[in-house]
Amino acid sequence: MSDIQIYHNPRCSKSRQTLALLQEQGIEPGIIEYLKDTPNADELKQVLNKLGISARELLRTKEDAYKEHDLADQSKSDDDIIAAMIASPKLIERPIVINGDQARIGRPPEQVLEIL
C-alpha cells in the first residue's frame, strides 16, 4: 500500500503512535519528514483539499512561530498562512496520513483508520 503517506515528525509522540498504528495494520507508508522536506504551497493546498479544512485549521497555535507570523490576525488569508507554514513548518499540525484523495490528521491516531 505504497499509496499511503504520512507527514511525520519523529520527535512527536502522536506522530510515532500513528506510524506504529499503520504498521500494526500491515501498512508501510511513505514517510515525509516535513520538517526536513517541507511541502511547497501547491502540495499544502492539495493536503488541505484532501483534509477538507482551511489552512487556519491546520495551524499549531501554540508554536512560537504562530506569534512571530502574527497568525492570530483573522484577516490573514489561506495563502498568508500557507506561506508561514512553509517558512516555519513546525506550524503544520501533525501527523497527516494521506490515502489517495483522502487525508486525516492523526489526533487521535485512530482517526486515520477511517481512510484505510
Secondary structure, DSSP 8 states (H G I E B T S, - for coil): -TTEEEE--TT-HHHHHHHHHHHHTT---EEE-TTTS---HHHHHHHHHHHT--TGGGB-TTSHHHHHTTTT-TT--HHHHHHHHHH-GGGB-S-EEEETTEEEE-SSGGGGGGG-
